[in-house]
Amino acid sequence: MVNICDTFTRMYGRKPSASELAAMMRMKAEQDAFKNKDMKPKVGAMGLSGPCQKRSKAASAKRNPDGAIVVSKLTMKISRLLELGLKPEQIAYALFIEVSNVKGHIVRYKLPRPNLKQKT
């Protein structure tokens, strides 16, 4: 097996940084996987097996049975004002905040939406 650190040190005259070492290890793993097809992972790095996905969905349903998400008071206000037909610029003016802040909340929480819970 090739020692990646020694090879890098011989080539460049210095020790590799952590990011360089990670990149080299990734390339070495890809080369090995290309040579030996059995070494290739069957599932992606973030992929889950079937039973694991079922457990994850069941746990998620227990945490959030009614589908409501918990948001701040500001997000609740923005959602209500959007439901009343105000534009983001008008909401920002009324709440003394930046328009980009209002638009960020709209995008992040997909506002307006009916099922919101306020943080306690």
C-alpha positions as CSV (number, residue, x, y, z in Angstrom):
1,M,0.0,0.0,0.0
2,V,1.2,3.5,-0.8
3,N,1.8,5.9,2.0
4,I,0.1,9.0,0.8
5,C,1.9,11.4,3.3
6,D,5.4,10.2,2.4
7,T,4.6,10.4,-1.3
8,F,3.3,14.0,-1.0
9,T,6.3,15.0,1.2
10,R,8.8,13.6,-1.4
11,M,7.0,15.4,-4.2
12,Y,6.4,18.8,-2.6
13,G,9.0,18.9,0.2
14,R,6.4,19.7,2.9
15,K,3.7,17.9,4.9
16,P,0.2,18.0,3.3
17,S,-2.5,20.1,4.9
18,A,-5.7,18.5,6.2
19,S,-7.7,19.4,3.1
20,E,-5.0,18.2,0.8
21,L,-4.8,14.9,2.7
22,A,-8.6,14.5,2.6
23,A,-8.6,15.1,-1.2
24,M,-5.8,12.6,-1.7
25,M,-7.5,10.0,0.4
26,R,-10.8,10.5,-1.6
27,M,-8.9,10.1,-4.9
28,K,-7.2,6.9,-3.6
29,A,-10.6,5.5,-2.5
30,E,-12.1,6.3,-6.0
31,Q,-9.1,4.6,-7.7
32,D,-9.5,1.5,-5.5
33,A,-13.2,1.4,-6.1
34,F,-12.7,1.7,-9.8
35,K,-10.3,-1.3,-9.8
36,N,-12.5,-3.4,-7.5
37,K,-16.2,-3.0,-8.1
38,D,-17.1,-4.8,-4.8
39,M,-15.5,-2.0,-2.8
40,K,-17.9,0.6,-4.2
41,P,-20.6,1.5,-1.6
42,K,-24.0,0.2,-2.4
43,V,-25.7,3.3,-0.9
44,G,-24.6,6.9,-1.2
45,A,-22.8,8.6,1.7
46,M,-26.1,10.0,3.0
47,G,-28.3,7.3,1.7
48,L,-30.3,5.1,4.1
49,S,-31.4,1.5,3.9
50,G,-35.2,0.7,3.7
51,P,-35.7,-0.2,7.4
52,C,-33.7,2.9,8.5
53,Q,-35.8,5.2,6.3
54,K,-39.0,3.7,7.9
55,R,-37.7,4.3,11.4
56,S,-36.7,7.8,10.5
57,K,-40.1,8.6,9.1
58,A,-41.8,7.1,12.1
59,A,-39.7,9.2,14.5
60,S,-40.4,12.3,12.5
61,A,-44.1,11.7,12.6
62,K,-44.0,11.3,16.4
63,R,-42.1,14.6,16.8
64,N,-44.5,16.6,14.6
65,P,-47.9,14.8,14.5
66,D,-49.9,17.8,13.1
67,G,-47.4,18.9,10.6
68,A,-46.9,22.3,12.2
69,I,-43.5,23.9,12.4
70,V,-42.2,25.9,15.3
71,V,-41.2,29.4,14.4
72,S,-40.4,32.8,16.1
73,K,-42.8,35.6,16.8
74,L,-41.4,37.6,13.9
75,T,-42.1,34.7,11.4
76,M,-45.7,34.4,12.7
77,K,-46.2,38.1,12.2
78,I,-44.8,38.0,8.6
79,S,-47.0,35.0,7.8
80,R,-50.1,36.7,9.1
81,L,-49.3,40.0,7.2
82,L,-48.8,38.0,4.0
83,E,-52.1,36.3,4.4
84,L,-53.7,39.8,4.7
85,G,-52.2,40.6,1.3
86,L,-49.3,42.9,2.2
87,K,-46.1,43.0,0.1
88,P,-42.7,42.2,1.6
89,E,-41.8,45.9,1.4
90,Q,-44.9,47.0,3.3
91,I,-44.2,44.3,6.0
92,A,-40.6,45.4,6.4
93,Y,-41.8,49.0,6.8
94,A,-44.4,48.1,9.4
95,L,-42.1,45.9,11.5
96,F,-39.0,48.1,11.2
97,I,-36.8,45.4,9.6
98,E,-35.0,45.0,6.3
99,V,-36.8,43.8,3.2
100,S,-34.1,41.1,2.8
101,N,-34.9,39.9,6.3
102,V,-38.6,39.5,5.4
103,K,-37.8,37.8,2.1
104,G,-35.4,35.5,3.9
105,H,-38.2,34.4,6.2
106,I,-40.6,33.9,3.3
107,V,-38.1,31.7,1.5
108,R,-36.9,29.8,4.5
109,Y,-40.4,28.9,5.9
110,K,-42.3,29.0,2.6
111,L,-44.6,31.7,3.9
112,P,-47.5,32.2,4.1
113,R,-48.5,28.8,5.5
114,P,-51.4,27.7,7.8
115,N,-49.8,25.4,10.3
116,L,-47.3,27.4,12.3
117,K,-46.6,27.1,16.1
118,Q,-45.0,29.9,18.1
119,K,-41.9,29.2,20.2
120,T,-42.6,29.2,23.9
